Amino acid sequence: MPGTVLLLAASPIGKGRLVDAASVLPVLAAVAPAILSGTDTANVVELADPLEPQAVLTRLRAAAAAPGPLTVFVTGQLHLDRKQHLPHLALARTTAATVRYTGLPWHWIREELRLRPPGATTLVLDLHADPETWRYLLTTPLDSGRNNAVHGRVAPPPARREVASPSYMKAVATVLRSGHRPAMQELHQQVLARLGAEAATNILLSSRTRHDSSDPHDAISAAVRAGRYAEADELAVRWERAAARVHGPASEDALHWSEVRADLAMFAGDAARSCRTWLTVAGARLGAGQPADAPAVEAAVDRAHHQWGAIKDAARARELGPVLAELRLRVPGRREGALDHVQQHLRQLQTN
């Protein structure tokens, strides 16, 4: 089965740049796609200094939906947003004051990859951090998802007015250009040997995917891969009900399974059911007192919005539109004009 490779290199334009991220892309692009992926053939998507987080999310979402192994190479720099202090990957327009709106929230990567089967996704990371984010990461590990193998490093901020080189990722490319792709753990060790003393100052990232055989996500993922969406949803329903009984219907455990069911409806092509479920999740989180700008609340409303736009039945779209519009008033999200888009589309539906 063909693999998929996503090459993402991003850093701000101007004085906020800590690393010359895009300089690694020509070196990686010189590696044969099959070697990058570790499969016989592979599709490669390249994102060089993207401007908009939504554009990156679209490409990431498409890559996550592709069958077969997925390898994501990320080169760039991390910053914390000023409001929630969560890590973001800086993009071309990102500044210290606009991280929340112009950077890619790191948890978006985790969320988009969460239903991929264990062992099918590898992240290769060469990241630099500003001083605040570096202190944060010394005590809080970077969460890249439970099912994903992660290899790479986070480097401390370079000296003032200095732009660092993505030396870890360049070393990865150099090793792979030999035409042989070793096992990822071995590749990581070879790269660290090339970095020498530089690696001693880094936070090193090297984790294999967690794969426990009593985990229900595995069975659900297998059913999805086989196209048995009803079976996958039935399994998720059981776990959702069990979590609600034990922890309460508004608990994180129960809401997690609701979110899984929303994703399953999307995979099955039922945009209306997916939208309705995401709206329910968002309402439950707000009802439990979570703030409107909490990542989980924003993600639920954003996904409901995305799925609403994919509903082909005008009557069902009209039914869900006012609920989405009401939520958008409370949860405007990070995409400028999101509420206006809902209201405009709803007016079009009502005149048809």
PEWOMO-V443658 format. One record per residue. BURIAL is I if it has 24 or more other C-alpha atoms within 12 Angstrom, else O. D_LAST is the distance of its C-alpha to the last C-alpha in whole Angstrom. Layout:
BEGIN
burial-><BURIAL BURIAL>
d_last-><D_LAST D_LAST>
END
This chain:
BEGIN
burial-><O O I I I I I I I I I I O O O I I I I I I I I I I O I I I O I I I I I I I I O O O I I I I I I I I I I I I I O I I O I I I O I I I I I I I I I I I I I I I I I I I O O O O I I I I I I I I I I I O I I I I I I I I I I I I I I I I I I I I I I I I I I I I I I I I I O O I I O O I O O O O I I I I I I I I I I I I I I I I I O O O O I I I I I I I I I I I I I I O O O O I O O I I O I I I I I I O O I O O O I O O I I I I I I I I O O O O O O I I I I I I O I I I O O O I O O I I I I I I O I I O O O O O O O O I I I O O I I I I I I I I I I I I I I I O I I I I I I I I I I I I I I I I I O O O O O I I I I I I I I I I I I I I I I I I O I O O O O I I I O I I I I I I O I I O O I I I I I O O I I O O I I O I I O O I O O O>
d_last-><44 43 42 40 42 40 42 41 43 42 44 44 45 48 50 48 49 51 51 50 48 47 50 50 47 49 52 49 48 51 51 50 47 49 51 49 47 50 48 49 46 43 40 41 38 40 38 41 41 37 35 32 33 29 30 33 31 29 32 34 31 31 35 35 32 35 37 41 43 41 44 42 45 44 46 46 47 46 45 45 42 43 41 42 44 43 43 41 41 42 40 40 39 40 43 45 43 39 40 37 34 36 38 36 37 40 38 35 37 39 35 34 37 38 37 38 41 45 47 44 43 46 45 48 48 50 49 51 51 51 54 52 50 53 55 52 52 56 55 51 51 48 45 44 43 45 44 45 48 49 52 52 53 53 55 56 55 57 60 59 57 58 55 55 55 53 56 55 52 55 57 55 54 57 58 55 56 59 57 58 55 57 56 54 57 59 57 57 61 61 59 61 64 63 62 65 66 63 61 64 62 58 56 56 53 54 53 52 49 50 50 51 51 50 47 43 41 43 42 39 39 41 38 35 37 38 34 35 32 33 36 36 33 36 39 37 36 40 40 38 39 43 42 40 44 46 44 42 38 37 40 40 41 38 35 36 36 32 32 33 31 28 29 30 26 25 28 27 23 22 20 18 22 23 21 22 25 26 24 27 29 28 29 32 33 33 34 37 38 37 36 32 34 36 35 34 31 30 30 28 25 25 25 22 20 21 20 17 16 17 15 13 12 8 10 13 12 10 14 16 14 16 19 19 19 22 24 23 24 28 28 26 28 30 27 26 23 22 20 19 17 16 15 13 11 10 9 6 5 6 4 0>
END
